[in-house]
Amino acid sequence: MSARPESFRHTLSPHPASRPSPVRSIVVGAVRHENSLLLNYRVNGDLAAVRMPELLPPVHTDNLWRHTCFEAFVGAGDAYCEYNFSPSGAWAAYQFSGYRTGMQPLKGGRLPNFAFDLLDGDLVLTAQLDLGWMQTPQLLALRLGVTAVIEDRSGELSYWALKHPAEKPDFHHADSFIIVL
């Protein structure tokens, strides 16, 4: 993971229905280089008040969104892929044929490469995603949604995204995939 996506920064905001969070800000950098996407999430706030999951081996694990995790949605047309990254080290990747339909484990491409670090008191996730699962024509017009779920020590979840187009948190909503790659 050599490039740093600092030049393309996007600020996430909590969903209006979310309760107050110990997190003050989440800024995401995103840079695409051919068939690769580099993401950098930087979380600032009272990290001691954020519930962090126990460390796990870096294996595919379902339902990561039920606790603190970071997500990326890469779409082309109606189809899209969802990546989930937990500070535990677990991850998940799924492909969808349409809005919440046709869900199956991601097929093709290399496994995501990601790491969490503490840097100047902030939690930082750096992830490199292989976009080789996309068909060549789709690679020309990709849309990205970046999101986060933050769980506080009391178990309350807050939902962070670039845009919240629905009354309830819905990271799969196509109108939240607002970064053009």
Secondary structure, DSSP 8 states (H G I E B T S, - for coil): ----GGGSEEEEEE-TTS---SEEEEEEEEEEETTEEEEEEEEEE-GGGB-------S-B-S-GGGSSEEEEEEEETTEEEEEEE-TTS-EEEEEESBTTBS-EE--SS---EEEEEEETTEEEEEEEEE-TTS-GGGGGS-EEEEEEEEEBTTS-EEEEES---SSS--TT-GGG--EE-
